[in-house]
Amino acid sequence: MKLARVAKKGNRSFYIEFMMMTLVPLILCGIVMIIVSSMSIRKSMKAEVSDNLRNVAASVLSAYDMTYPGEWEVHSEGDNVVLYKGGTPVSYAYDFLDGISKESSLQISIFYMDTRLLTTLRSASDERLVMTVASEKIVDDVYRGVSSAFYDNVTIEAVDYYAYYAPIMAQDGSGCIGMIGVAKPADSLMESINSSAGRSIIVMLLGILITSFFIIRFANTLVMIVKRMLEFMKALAANRLDAKLDPGVAQREDELGEMGRNLNSLQISLRRLIERDVLTGLYNRRSAEKRLDDIEKSGVKYCASIGDIDHFKIFNDSFGHECGDVVLKEVAQLLNQGMSGREGFVARWGGEEFLLIFVNVGIQEAYDALMLIRQSLHDKEVEYNGQIHKVTMTFGVAQQEDGIPINHLIRNADEKLYAGKEGGRDRVIM
């Protein structure tokens, strides 16, 4: 009734009031969405960086433990303080750390007590920042407090970093002997945040413009469509990536239908970005842990296997990290093929380790499947730069038992993997 009365004043008055009633709330909603989305993106990316830094720190320590079994120690050699691992001097062995730093743009430091003795950090004069100490707060929190911590305000040599620090514990359980720190330059993260927020703002602004045009012609219908799309975008901004967009929106043969399909594509891309390993296309560890929790809650029986590429370090050290990447991709493809037609999934667990989950099968059936996969890997020839490389893997497999936590099951499979490594590699241990 109000619109009819306003219409009597002329089309222009009706148009202005209609715009005031529709576009103003829409614009305000868009602004709120942009703010909420930007904050959510910032929070999500910081959380992702924290997880990434933690995983890198754990992987680095694990790699050192595997390569140099034994305690961390410090010896004075003349005027120099040398860091030892398992009786081997590692203070000048930088190939491993520098390789990680170059690939990931991360800076890694290993501290003995509060002092850096092994680091990829360099000063303005390009000297490594060895024999420098961590801030008092980090030392209190991590070394003295024996607790891991993530910081978004660490400044080293006038450069701001996001950093994760974790204590290094003595193997005999006597206490904390040092720390590992993994840092990412804050400016690179802010660039990613601003880029993601910018794309989100562009998408939202485009949605507002398109929606405003259709509101003029089809008020009630378009308001409902916009509402459904905004709810879907809010779900994505809130990291609810399993949300469903009303099928009627994506089925429209107009701009709004295209926008709905683009949002579905964006959702798929976001899920792939969060759930998949960038290099291999397999599920990443974070996604695998979630899927494993879901399987555990379903109550079905399953088996878990940890597989590790034999002598993988040779590919990186002798032929370069690009060769290592080719090997990882080829192995991932063969593992996927080996799981084809089976219930379960395969994921990149970390570095050259892979997790394979077999659902609704017993340990013998999982073992038989792994033997076929192992043989296909054994027979595979990987070509890189005109050279043929043979790749083998060792697997450990364990069966889920009632009352046994998931992490114990994985640890059991991992222990069997290492038993296979010690037993000669290229085998499956159950």
Secondary structure as UniProt FT lines:
FT   HELIX           2..7
FT   TURN            8..9
FT   HELIX           11..67
FT   STRAND          72..77
FT   TURN            78..79
FT   STRAND          80..85
FT   TURN            86..87
FT   STRAND          88..89
FT   TURN            91..92
FT   HELIX           95..104
FT   STRAND          107..112
FT   TURN            113..114
FT   STRAND          115..119
FT   TURN            124..125
FT   TURN            130..131
FT   HELIX           136..138
FT   HELIX           139..144
FT   TURN            145..146
FT   STRAND          149..156
FT   TURN            157..158
FT   STRAND          159..169
FT   TURN            171..172
FT   STRAND          176..185
FT   HELIX           186..217
FT   HELIX           219..237
FT   TURN            238..239
FT   TURN            241..242
FT   HELIX           247..250
FT   HELIX           255..275
FT   TURN            278..280
FT   HELIX           285..298
FT   STRAND          302..309
FT   TURN            310..311
FT   HELIX           312..319
FT   HELIX           321..339
FT   TURN            340..341
FT   STRAND          344..350
FT   TURN            351..352
FT   STRAND          353..359
FT   HELIX           363..379
FT   STRAND          381..384
FT   TURN            385..386
FT   STRAND          387..390
FT   STRAND          393..399
FT   TURN            402..403
FT   HELIX           406..422
FT   TURN            423..424
FT   STRAND          428..429
//
